């Protein structure tokens, strides 16, 4: 078992300092504090839980083994975001990173069914929910990684332009331009099609899932996004006010009503690394 402490600091930078000094209880607490954010970012960027879990573990190991390089020039969380963003820009493409707006448009155009599914209501509701998550995820994955990262940082995670620019190591105006291009591309796709975005649009998830099953895009026994651990979130007042622009409404659709949380298996695997005397180095 890992050692425990009754006096661990709650501040991330202080936890990081203690962990860098070899305090395994501090390292475990630091991992617990960071795992959900890192995994959530990886899942938004790579699209599949297995790919996201692998990438999140790699990122957290990098964080742990480079704690000595944190100089306090930004917040500790910003420093972690920077490591994560850099790693996710170079990691092997996820199995879901094969979609494009053109492919998604073709699937939605040909997958609509006029007839209502004859499946039991509970099963149909579960499949509808999964398809909605997969479809909104596919919209994000249709952006190239550079614009996807900008969009996730700016509109999904709500980082300020200055903080997101610091994470990406670019100037704030360059980040805002990148975010604007991502918003416009998503808005152009969703504006006239997606009924989640606007109720009178023609495409409806409950009329699409049967075709998705036929095409083996969804398997009823593997609803991997619906079964993710999540934490409910509410939009901020600023976000609600911004929705009048139309462009910001896409953020509420793509974010959904919950944040993804790290699976227990990720936390367990990182705990195993600590218990096997992972050496924390000062880079």
C-alpha positions as CSV (number, residue, x, y, z in Angstrom):
1,X,0.0,0.0,0.0
2,X,1.1,3.6,-0.6
3,X,2.0,5.6,2.4
4,X,-0.6,8.1,3.5
5,X,-0.3,11.5,5.1
6,X,-2.7,13.5,7.2
7,X,-1.0,16.8,6.2
8,X,-0.8,16.7,2.4
9,X,-1.1,20.1,0.8
10,X,-4.2,20.8,-1.3
11,X,-2.5,23.2,-3.8
12,X,-1.4,21.4,-6.9
13,X,2.0,23.1,-7.1
14,X,2.8,22.2,-3.5
15,X,1.7,18.6,-4.1
16,X,3.9,18.6,-7.2
17,X,6.9,19.8,-5.1
18,X,6.3,17.1,-2.5
19,X,5.9,14.4,-5.2
20,X,9.1,15.6,-6.9
21,X,10.8,15.1,-3.6
22,X,9.8,11.5,-3.4
23,X,6.5,11.7,-1.4
24,X,4.5,8.9,-2.9
25,X,1.3,9.9,-1.1
26,X,1.6,13.3,-2.7
27,X,2.2,11.7,-6.1
28,X,-0.9,9.6,-5.7
29,X,-3.0,12.6,-4.7
30,X,-1.6,14.6,-7.6
31,X,-2.5,11.8,-10.1
32,X,-6.0,11.7,-8.6
33,X,-6.4,15.5,-9.1
34,X,-5.1,15.4,-12.7
35,X,-6.5,12.1,-14.1
36,X,-10.0,13.3,-15.0
37,X,-8.9,16.4,-16.8
38,X,-6.1,14.6,-18.8
39,X,-8.3,11.7,-19.7
40,X,-11.2,14.0,-20.7
41,X,-8.9,16.0,-23.0
42,X,-7.5,12.8,-24.5
43,X,-10.9,11.3,-25.1
44,X,-12.1,14.5,-26.9
45,X,-9.0,14.5,-29.1
46,X,-8.8,10.7,-29.9
47,X,-12.4,9.6,-29.8
48,X,-12.1,6.2,-28.2
49,X,-11.8,5.3,-24.5
50,X,-9.0,2.8,-25.0
51,X,-6.9,5.2,-27.0
52,X,-7.6,8.0,-24.5
53,X,-6.7,5.8,-21.6
54,X,-3.3,4.8,-23.1
55,X,-2.5,8.5,-24.0
56,X,-3.6,9.7,-20.6
57,X,-1.4,7.2,-18.8
58,X,1.6,8.3,-21.0
59,X,0.9,12.0,-20.3
60,X,0.6,11.5,-16.5
61,X,3.8,9.5,-16.4
62,X,5.6,12.3,-18.3
63,X,4.2,14.8,-15.8
64,X,5.4,12.7,-12.8
65,X,8.8,12.2,-14.2
66,X,9.3,15.8,-15.1
67,X,8.0,17.5,-12.0
68,X,11.4,19.0,-11.4
69,X,11.2,21.1,-14.6
70,X,8.1,23.0,-13.4
71,X,9.3,26.5,-12.6
72,X,6.1,28.2,-11.6
73,X,6.0,30.5,-14.7
74,X,2.4,29.5,-15.2
75,X,-0.2,27.7,-13.1
76,X,0.6,24.0,-12.5
77,X,-2.5,23.0,-14.3
78,X,-1.6,25.1,-17.4
79,X,1.8,23.4,-17.3
80,X,0.1,20.0,-17.3
81,X,-2.3,21.1,-20.2
82,X,0.8,22.1,-22.2
83,X,2.4,18.6,-21.7
84,X,-0.9,17.0,-22.7
85,X,-1.4,19.1,-25.7
86,X,2.1,18.5,-27.0
87,X,1.8,14.8,-26.5
88,X,-1.6,14.6,-28.1
89,X,-0.4,16.5,-31.1
90,X,2.2,13.7,-31.8
91,X,0.6,10.5,-30.5
92,X,-0.5,7.8,-33.0
93,X,-3.9,8.5,-34.6
94,X,-6.8,7.1,-32.7
95,X,-9.0,4.5,-34.2
96,X,-11.8,7.0,-34.5
97,X,-9.7,9.6,-36.3
98,X,-10.8,8.4,-39.7
99,X,-13.9,10.5,-40.0
100,X,-14.3,13.8,-42.0
101,X,-17.2,16.2,-42.5
102,X,-17.7,14.8,-46.0
103,X,-17.9,11.2,-44.7
104,X,-20.2,12.2,-41.8
105,X,-22.5,14.1,-44.2
106,X,-22.7,11.0,-46.5
107,X,-23.5,8.7,-43.5
108,X,-26.2,11.0,-42.2
109,X,-27.7,11.7,-45.6
110,X,-28.1,8.0,-46.4
111,X,-28.7,6.7,-42.9
112,X,-32.0,8.4,-42.1
113,X,-35.0,6.1,-41.6
114,X,-38.6,7.4,-41.9
115,X,-40.0,4.6,-39.9
116,X,-39.7,4.5,-36.1
117,X,-37.5,1.7,-34.7
118,X,-39.4,-1.3,-33.4
119,X,-36.9,-2.0,-30.6
120,X,-38.1,-1.7,-27.0
121,X,-38.2,1.9,-25.7
122,X,-35.3,1.4,-23.3
123,X,-33.0,-0.1,-25.9
124,X,-34.0,2.6,-28.5
125,X,-33.3,5.3,-26.0
126,X,-29.9,3.9,-25.1
127,X,-29.0,3.6,-28.8
128,X,-30.2,7.1,-29.5
129,X,-28.1,8.5,-26.7
130,X,-25.0,6.6,-27.9
131,X,-25.5,7.8,-31.5
132,X,-25.8,11.4,-30.3
133,X,-22.5,11.1,-28.5
134,X,-20.8,9.4,-31.4
135,X,-22.1,11.9,-33.9
136,X,-21.1,15.0,-31.9
137,X,-17.8,13.4,-31.2
138,X,-17.4,12.7,-35.0
139,X,-17.9,16.4,-35.7
140,X,-15.0,17.2,-33.4
141,X,-12.8,14.5,-35.0
142,X,-13.6,15.9,-38.4
143,X,-11.4,18.9,-37.5
144,X,-7.7,18.5,-37.9
145,X,-5.8,18.1,-34.6
146,X,-4.6,21.7,-34.5
147,X,-8.1,23.2,-34.8
148,X,-9.7,20.4,-32.7
149,X,-7.3,21.2,-29.8
150,X,-8.0,24.9,-30.1
151,X,-11.8,24.2,-30.0
152,X,-11.6,21.8,-27.1
153,X,-9.4,24.1,-25.0
154,X,-11.4,27.2,-25.8
155,X,-15.0,26.1,-26.0
156,X,-15.2,22.7,-24.3
157,X,-12.8,23.4,-21.4
158,X,-13.5,27.1,-21.3
159,X,-9.9,28.2,-21.1
160,X,-9.3,31.9,-21.7
161,X,-7.6,32.9,-24.9
162,X,-4.5,33.8,-23.0
163,X,-4.3,30.6,-21.1
164,X,-5.1,28.4,-24.1
165,X,-2.5,30.3,-26.1
166,X,0.0,29.7,-23.3
167,X,-0.8,26.0,-23.4
168,X,-0.2,25.9,-27.2
169,X,2.8,28.2,-27.0
170,X,1.4,30.6,-29.5
171,X,0.2,34.2,-29.3
172,X,-3.3,34.9,-28.1
173,X,-4.4,36.5,-31.5
174,X,-3.2,33.4,-33.3
175,X,-5.2,31.2,-30.9
176,X,-8.4,33.2,-31.4
177,X,-8.0,33.0,-35.2
178,X,-7.6,29.2,-34.9
179,X,-10.6,28.9,-32.6
180,X,-12.7,31.1,-34.9
181,X,-11.9,28.8,-37.9
182,X,-12.9,25.7,-35.9
183,X,-16.2,27.3,-34.8
184,X,-17.1,28.4,-38.3
185,X,-16.4,24.9,-39.7
186,X,-18.5,23.2,-37.0
187,X,-21.3,25.8,-37.3
188,X,-21.4,25.4,-41.1
189,X,-22.0,21.6,-40.7
190,X,-24.5,21.7,-37.8
191,X,-26.5,24.8,-38.8
192,X,-28.8,23.2,-41.4
193,X,-28.7,19.5,-40.4
194,X,-28.4,18.7,-36.7
195,X,-31.7,18.7,-34.7
196,X,-29.7,18.6,-31.4
197,X,-28.4,22.0,-32.4
198,X,-31.8,23.3,-33.7
199,X,-35.0,21.3,-33.2
200,X,-36.5,22.0,-36.7
201,X,-33.4,20.6,-38.5
202,X,-34.1,17.3,-40.3
203,X,-31.5,14.9,-38.9
204,X,-32.6,13.0,-35.8
205,X,-30.6,10.5,-33.8
206,X,-33.5,8.2,-33.2
207,X,-34.0,7.8,-37.0
208,X,-30.3,7.1,-37.6
209,X,-29.2,4.4,-35.2
210,X,-30.6,1.4,-37.2
211,X,-28.5,2.3,-40.2
212,X,-25.5,2.8,-38.0
213,X,-25.9,-0.7,-36.6
214,X,-26.3,-2.1,-40.1
215,X,-23.1,-0.4,-41.1
216,X,-21.3,-1.7,-37.9
217,X,-20.7,1.8,-36.8
218,X,-22.4,1.1,-33.5
219,X,-22.7,-2.3,-31.7
220,X,-25.6,-2.5,-29.2
221,X,-23.4,-4.5,-26.9
222,X,-20.6,-1.9,-26.9
223,X,-22.1,1.6,-26.1
224,X,-18.7,2.8,-25.0
225,X,-19.4,6.5,-24.8
226,X,-22.7,6.1,-22.9
227,X,-21.0,3.9,-20.3
228,X,-18.2,6.4,-19.5
229,X,-18.0,7.7,-16.0
230,X,-19.2,11.3,-16.0
231,X,-19.8,14.3,-13.8
232,X,-22.8,16.5,-14.6
233,X,-22.0,20.1,-15.5
234,X,-24.1,23.2,-15.9
235,X,-23.3,26.0,-18.4
236,X,-22.0,29.2,-17.0
237,X,-24.0,32.4,-17.1
238,X,-21.5,33.8,-19.5
239,X,-21.9,30.8,-21.7
240,X,-25.7,31.1,-21.7
241,X,-25.5,34.7,-22.6
242,X,-23.1,34.0,-25.4
243,X,-25.5,31.5,-27.0
244,X,-27.5,34.3,-28.6
245,X,-24.7,34.5,-31.2
246,X,-25.6,31.0,-32.5
247,X,-21.9,30.1,-32.9
248,X,-21.7,29.4,-29.1
249,X,-24.6,27.0,-29.2
250,X,-22.4,24.4,-30.8
251,X,-20.2,24.3,-27.7
252,X,-23.2,23.3,-25.6
253,X,-24.1,20.5,-28.1
254,X,-20.5,19.2,-28.4
255,X,-19.8,19.4,-24.7
256,X,-23.0,17.8,-23.7
257,X,-24.3,17.9,-20.1
258,X,-21.4,16.0,-18.5
259,X,-17.6,15.8,-18.3
260,X,-15.9,12.5,-18.9
261,X,-14.0,11.1,-15.8
262,X,-11.0,8.8,-15.9
263,X,-11.9,5.1,-15.7
264,X,-10.9,3.2,-12.6
265,X,-8.5,1.1,-14.6
266,X,-6.4,4.2,-15.4
267,X,-6.1,5.2,-11.8
268,X,-5.3,1.6,-10.8
269,X,-2.5,1.3,-13.4
270,X,-0.9,4.5,-12.3
271,X,-1.1,3.4,-8.7
272,X,0.7,0.2,-9.7
273,X,3.5,2.3,-11.1
274,X,3.9,4.2,-7.9
275,X,3.7,1.0,-5.8
276,X,6.5,-0.6,-7.9
277,X,8.8,2.3,-6.9
278,X,8.5,4.5,-10.0
279,X,11.5,6.8,-9.8
280,X,10.5,10.4,-9.8
281,X,13.3,12.3,-11.6
282,X,14.1,16.0,-11.6
283,X,14.5,16.9,-15.3
